[in-house]
Amino acid sequence: MPAPLTINGQKTFPTPWPERIIKRDFEVVLGKMLQSEQDRLDETEEPYLRSANVQWDGVNLSDVKKMWFSPREKKDLLLQAGDLLVNEGGDVGRCAVWTGELDACYFQNAINRVRPRHHASARFLYYWLYNIKHAGFIDAIVSRTTIAHLTAEKLEAIPCADAPPMEQQRIAGYLDASCTAIDAAVAAKRCQLEALDALRKSIIQRAVTPGIAEGVGLESTGNAWMAQVPIGWTLVCLKRVAAIQGGLTLGKQYEGPLIERPYLRVGNVQDGYLDLNDVSVIELPASVAAGVELRVGDVLMTEGGDLDKLGRGHVWNGEIPGCLHQNHIFAVRCFPHKLKPNFLAYVTASTYGRDYFEATGKKTTNLASTNATKVGEFPIPLPCLAEQEGICSYLETQLGELKSIVTGIESQITILTAYRKSLIHECVTGQRRITEADLNKIEAHG
């Protein structure tokens, strides 16, 4: 069996072909440093690509910036169809082939332009880099100070399987067609998930606003947020039926005996579930910890983040003993004789709840936030405790059935994604040899 290629002392994968470093068949050029102002009269403002524009599924042109280029820079840094763009910074090694989407476009120094010489295939190199990136080899060779960088020199020195040019073309063509089909299947399944999520929200909205009982009339509330509720319900501010506990302020310096405790951040509280895979810890006095410790039944409501995250609620069931919460999360403690925690969590997840926090949240350029006052003023449509329990039981059944369907689709996406990665690996390493017949067959089915 042929010897595996070696990158930075680490062996990659055996291939039937010899190895050849990238610089032998490609010209690698780093882009221009950012220039926000015109320095010379002959400079013109031109569109350029950043690392954020370079994605595995192609070049994203939804947000293209401009900066100043001299005539010489425009000559040297003009992109041509067929160039491979490889991220020098950001997600290092992520790459895409430029297909000439803009007539004249250039690139920043967060990108290396890789241009084929002779008969080398940029598409084959794209798949080769995809393979070794996802195997962890690119991250192992990048220069690291505080931020990782895949310099032009590092990129040029990466060995690539030196398959014959015609075989490179066949492999790239086969993978183009195969990956397009897989990506289309994944996209269709993601659309199914979006439709199911819309159905989930619709089911919750229907249950917590007009209720699940049939034939119940509505009565006026006199409130702009919810003009009517079912007869027998009330509309009450959250602060009247729950206590709102602020969280831990980070960055304080404590003295004296300290204890270590886990605490939750905004990223741990997701839409309808808790993500506890990465929970931070902090050292602080026991007396401070006692004031921000979570209790079973607390409804966790987020204070900031993206606009759709405001007020997002989930019930804490004591998953981590002694866990605290940061000040970007409110712990809402329902009065047991008035409000069920699960019912409150469903209300915050409803379209009504999302609309309230979106409308009342303080918005900046990229983020939004709410505060304890706005959370306390949130008007809750409130039936009696028995009806709250009935609604929660109904939703657990309905949403449980929906969740099983979602889980099945998510599993299919995982399988397709893993198959795509495996297929690329097999083809670029020669484990699966691609013939003209293979290529013709897949193109015929495309």
Beta strands, then each sheet from edge to edge (+ up, - down):
strand 1: 4-7
strand 2: 10-14
strand 3: 19-21
strand 4: 26-30
strand 5: 44-49
strand 6: 54-55
strand 7: 58-59
strand 8: 65-69
strand 9: 84-87
strand 10: 95-97
strand 11: 106-107
strand 12: 111-116
strand 13: 143-144
strand 14: 148-149
strand 15: 159-161
strand 16: 218-220
strand 17: 228-230
strand 18: 234-237
strand 19: 242-245
strand 20: 259-264
strand 21: 269-270
strand 22: 273-274
strand 23: 280-284
strand 24: 299-302
strand 25: 304-305
strand 26: 313-315
strand 27: 324-325
strand 28: 329-334
strand 29: 362-363
strand 30: 368-369
strand 31: 379-382
sheet 1: 1+ 2-
sheet 2: 3+ 15-
sheet 3: 4+ 12- 9+ 10-
sheet 4: 8+ 5- 11-
sheet 5: 6+ 7-
sheet 6: 13+ 14-
sheet 7: 16+ 17-
sheet 8: 18+ 31-
sheet 9: 19+ 28- 24+ 26-
sheet 10: 23+ 20- 27-
sheet 11: 21+ 22-
sheet 12: 25+ 30- 29+
end
